[in-house]
């Protein structure tokens, strides 16, 4: 059963998705990303950047067997998002949904079935309505997702080079949001990455800095957001304290709506009330 929560606030659930729109993270960062979304009946996995055995362990940790998944959705073909998708789909006979560009990358191998998505064209899996949204990132045809169920909206918005007006329009009005907070510019500049990689990360087709994430949140509006999940933090170029320094002022010092999805632990189930 879901843990008790304050009115209008999401609650953490223990070991399994709750009734209604809920989500969990198996881990987020440069070594692997995977996100679970459920409407209480239909359960999907967004990306799987972990090897299949590691993914199965992480699924078990949040009370999920791979055969419970209705599908695996892919945002793009970079290894920290797609490494385990093909193997997991083959082992457990799961359909894969992805853009044509991601499919043509050839990173999946053979899968039981795949569905090519048209960006900006809504589709449904069970009770989940899903909007695939084009984003600026240095991949073949990258997309992110906005989920609708039970009158609530959840955005999964990571791997974003810069916040375009199109992205703002697509993700405004969410009740919960996974948001990339990849790097602190000073840590990136002074860190160990070679110059070309620093330019890529900080470029307009790379990843969001903390200040960019803060600016995007301001543009999206905070009134409806029950949960903001800070995601895809760089182990080398960021720290949760830097993220909180950037985002907490937007919330009048109230950290209760913020969660950090770590590389090792992710986050347990959260329900959107």
C-alpha positions as CSV (number, residue, x, y, z in Angstrom):
1,X,0.0,0.0,0.0
2,X,1.2,3.6,-0.6
3,X,2.6,5.4,2.5
4,X,0.4,8.2,3.8
5,X,1.0,11.6,2.2
6,X,-0.1,15.1,2.7
7,X,-3.0,16.2,0.5
8,X,-1.9,17.1,-3.0
9,X,1.5,15.6,-2.5
10,X,2.9,12.3,-4.0
11,X,3.9,9.5,-1.8
12,X,6.6,6.9,-1.8
13,X,5.5,3.4,-2.3
14,X,7.2,0.3,-0.9
15,X,8.5,-2.2,-3.5
16,X,5.9,-1.9,-6.2
17,X,4.0,0.7,-8.3
18,X,0.9,2.2,-6.7
19,X,-2.5,2.7,-8.2
20,X,-2.5,5.8,-10.3
21,X,0.4,7.4,-12.1
22,X,3.7,6.5,-10.5
23,X,7.3,6.3,-11.3
24,X,10.7,5.0,-10.1
25,X,14.3,5.2,-11.3
26,X,16.7,2.3,-11.5
27,X,19.6,4.7,-11.7
28,X,20.6,7.8,-13.6
29,X,24.0,9.1,-14.8
30,X,26.7,8.6,-17.3
31,X,27.0,4.8,-16.5
32,X,23.4,4.0,-17.1
33,X,19.8,5.3,-17.1
34,X,16.5,3.5,-16.7
35,X,13.1,4.8,-15.6
36,X,9.8,3.0,-14.7
37,X,6.4,4.5,-15.3
38,X,3.1,2.9,-14.3
39,X,-0.6,3.8,-14.4
40,X,-1.3,1.1,-11.9
41,X,-2.0,-1.5,-14.6
42,X,0.4,-0.8,-17.5
43,X,4.1,-0.7,-16.7
44,X,6.8,0.5,-19.1
45,X,10.6,1.0,-18.9
46,X,12.1,4.1,-20.4
47,X,15.7,3.2,-21.6
48,X,18.0,0.6,-20.1
49,X,21.6,1.6,-20.0
50,X,22.5,-1.3,-17.7
51,X,23.6,-4.8,-18.7
52,X,20.7,-7.2,-18.6
53,X,21.7,-8.9,-15.4
54,X,22.2,-5.6,-13.6
55,X,18.9,-4.3,-15.0
56,X,17.1,-7.4,-13.6
57,X,18.7,-6.9,-10.2
58,X,17.6,-3.2,-10.2
59,X,14.1,-4.1,-11.3
60,X,13.9,-6.7,-8.5
61,X,14.9,-4.0,-6.0
62,X,11.8,-2.0,-6.8
63,X,9.6,-5.1,-6.9
64,X,9.3,-5.6,-10.7
65,X,9.9,-8.7,-12.8
66,X,10.8,-7.9,-16.4
67,X,7.8,-10.0,-17.7
68,X,5.6,-7.4,-16.0
69,X,6.8,-4.8,-18.5
70,X,4.5,-3.9,-21.3
71,X,7.3,-2.3,-23.4
72,X,10.7,-0.7,-23.4
73,X,10.8,2.9,-24.7
74,X,14.1,4.3,-26.0
75,X,15.0,8.0,-25.9
76,X,18.2,7.6,-28.1
77,X,21.0,5.3,-29.0
78,X,23.8,6.4,-26.6
79,X,25.2,3.5,-24.6
80,X,24.1,4.9,-21.2
81,X,20.5,4.6,-22.4
82,X,20.4,1.6,-24.8
83,X,23.1,-0.9,-23.6
84,X,20.7,-3.4,-22.1
85,X,17.6,-2.8,-24.2
86,X,18.1,-5.4,-26.9
87,X,19.2,-8.2,-24.5
88,X,16.3,-7.4,-22.1
89,X,13.8,-7.4,-24.9
90,X,15.1,-10.7,-26.3
91,X,15.2,-12.5,-23.0
92,X,11.8,-11.5,-21.9
93,X,10.0,-11.0,-25.2
94,X,9.4,-7.3,-24.8
95,X,8.4,-4.9,-27.6
96,X,10.6,-1.9,-28.1
97,X,9.3,1.6,-29.0
98,X,11.8,4.1,-30.5
99,X,12.4,6.7,-33.2
100,X,13.5,5.6,-36.7
101,X,16.9,7.3,-36.1
102,X,17.5,5.3,-33.0
103,X,16.5,2.1,-34.7
104,X,18.7,2.7,-37.7
105,X,21.7,3.2,-35.4
106,X,21.8,-0.6,-35.3
107,X,22.5,-0.6,-31.5
108,X,19.7,-3.0,-30.6
109,X,20.3,-6.0,-32.7
110,X,17.3,-8.3,-33.3
111,X,14.3,-7.8,-31.0
112,X,11.0,-9.6,-30.8
113,X,9.2,-6.6,-32.1
114,X,9.7,-2.9,-32.5
115,X,7.5,0.1,-33.1
116,X,8.8,3.2,-34.8
117,X,7.6,6.4,-33.2
118,X,6.8,9.6,-34.9
119,X,8.0,12.6,-32.8
120,X,5.1,14.8,-31.6
121,X,2.6,12.0,-32.5
122,X,0.8,10.8,-29.3
123,X,0.4,7.0,-28.9
124,X,-0.9,4.8,-26.1
125,X,0.3,1.6,-24.3
126,X,-2.5,0.3,-22.2
127,X,-3.8,3.2,-20.1
128,X,-0.7,5.3,-20.6
129,X,-0.9,8.1,-23.2
130,X,2.6,9.0,-24.3
131,X,3.9,12.1,-26.2
132,X,7.4,11.6,-27.8
133,X,9.0,15.0,-28.0
134,X,12.0,15.9,-30.2
135,X,14.9,17.4,-28.2
136,X,18.3,19.0,-29.1
137,X,20.9,16.4,-28.4
138,X,23.8,14.9,-30.4
139,X,22.1,11.6,-31.3
140,X,20.4,10.4,-34.6
141,X,16.8,11.2,-33.7
142,X,16.6,11.8,-29.9
143,X,13.2,12.1,-28.2
144,X,12.0,12.4,-24.6
145,X,8.6,11.5,-23.3
146,X,5.5,13.0,-21.5
147,X,3.1,10.5,-19.9
148,X,-0.6,11.0,-19.2
149,X,-2.8,8.9,-17.0
150,X,-5.6,9.5,-14.4
151,X,-5.6,13.2,-15.2
152,X,-1.9,13.6,-14.3
153,X,1.2,14.2,-16.4
154,X,4.8,13.0,-15.9
155,X,7.7,14.3,-18.0
156,X,10.9,12.5,-18.6
157,X,13.3,15.2,-19.8
158,X,17.0,14.3,-19.8
159,X,19.9,14.5,-22.3
160,X,18.9,18.0,-23.4
161,X,21.5,20.3,-25.0
162,X,19.4,23.5,-24.4
163,X,15.8,24.3,-23.5
164,X,14.0,25.3,-26.7
165,X,10.5,26.9,-26.8
166,X,9.2,23.6,-28.3
167,X,10.4,21.7,-25.2
168,X,8.9,24.3,-22.9
169,X,5.5,24.0,-24.6
170,X,5.6,20.2,-24.5
171,X,6.5,19.9,-20.9
172,X,4.6,22.8,-19.3
173,X,1.9,21.7,-16.9
174,X,3.5,18.5,-15.7
175,X,2.7,17.2,-12.2
176,X,6.1,15.5,-11.9
177,X,9.2,15.8,-13.9
178,X,12.5,14.0,-14.4
179,X,14.9,16.9,-15.3
180,X,18.5,16.7,-16.4
181,X,20.9,18.5,-14.1
182,X,24.1,17.2,-15.7
183,X,27.0,19.5,-14.8
184,X,28.3,22.5,-12.9
185,X,30.2,24.6,-15.5
186,X,33.1,25.4,-13.2
187,X,33.5,21.7,-12.2
188,X,33.4,20.8,-15.9
189,X,35.9,23.4,-16.8
190,X,38.3,22.4,-14.1
191,X,37.7,18.7,-14.3
192,X,39.5,15.8,-16.0
193,X,37.6,15.6,-19.3
194,X,39.6,16.3,-22.4
195,X,38.8,19.6,-24.2
196,X,36.7,18.1,-27.0
197,X,34.5,16.3,-24.4
198,X,34.1,19.5,-22.3
199,X,33.0,21.3,-25.4
200,X,30.5,18.6,-26.3
201,X,29.0,18.4,-22.8
202,X,28.6,22.2,-22.5
203,X,27.5,22.7,-26.1
204,X,24.0,23.3,-27.5
205,X,23.6,19.6,-28.4
206,X,25.1,18.2,-25.2
207,X,23.7,18.3,-21.6
208,X,22.0,20.8,-19.3
209,X,24.0,22.7,-16.7
210,X,22.4,23.3,-13.3
211,X,21.7,26.9,-14.1
212,X,20.0,25.9,-17.4
213,X,17.8,23.4,-15.5
214,X,16.8,26.1,-13.1
215,X,16.0,28.5,-15.9
216,X,13.9,25.8,-17.6
217,X,12.0,25.1,-14.5
218,X,11.2,28.8,-14.1
219,X,9.9,28.8,-17.7
220,X,7.8,25.6,-17.2
221,X,6.2,26.9,-14.1
222,X,6.3,25.3,-10.6
223,X,2.7,25.5,-9.5
224,X,1.6,22.0,-10.5
225,X,5.0,20.2,-10.0
226,X,4.7,17.8,-7.0
227,X,8.0,16.1,-7.7
228,X,11.1,17.3,-9.5
229,X,13.6,14.4,-10.0
230,X,17.1,15.8,-10.6
231,X,18.6,13.3,-13.1
232,X,21.7,12.4,-15.1
233,X,24.1,14.1,-12.7
234,X,27.7,13.7,-13.9
235,X,29.9,11.9,-11.3
236,X,32.9,14.0,-12.5
237,X,31.3,17.4,-13.1
238,X,28.5,17.8,-10.6
239,X,27.4,17.2,-7.0
240,X,23.9,17.0,-5.5
241,X,24.8,20.0,-3.3
242,X,25.5,22.1,-6.4
243,X,22.1,21.0,-7.9
244,X,20.2,22.0,-4.8
245,X,22.0,25.4,-4.6
246,X,20.7,26.0,-8.1
247,X,17.1,24.8,-7.7
248,X,16.1,25.4,-4.1
249,X,15.8,29.2,-4.5
250,X,13.1,28.6,-7.0
251,X,11.1,26.8,-4.4
252,X,11.4,29.4,-1.7
253,X,13.9,27.2,0.1
254,X,11.5,24.2,0.2
255,X,13.4,21.0,-0.7
256,X,10.5,18.7,-0.2
257,X,9.6,18.6,-3.9
258,X,13.1,17.7,-5.0
259,X,14.6,14.2,-5.4
260,X,18.0,13.3,-6.7
261,X,18.1,10.1,-8.8
262,X,21.6,8.7,-8.1
263,X,23.6,6.4,-10.3
264,X,23.8,3.6,-7.8
265,X,20.3,3.7,-6.2
266,X,18.0,5.7,-8.4
267,X,14.7,6.4,-6.5
268,X,12.0,4.1,-5.1
269,X,8.4,4.3,-6.3
270,X,6.7,7.7,-6.1
271,X,3.0,8.3,-6.7
272,X,1.6,11.4,-8.4
273,X,-1.4,12.3,-6.4
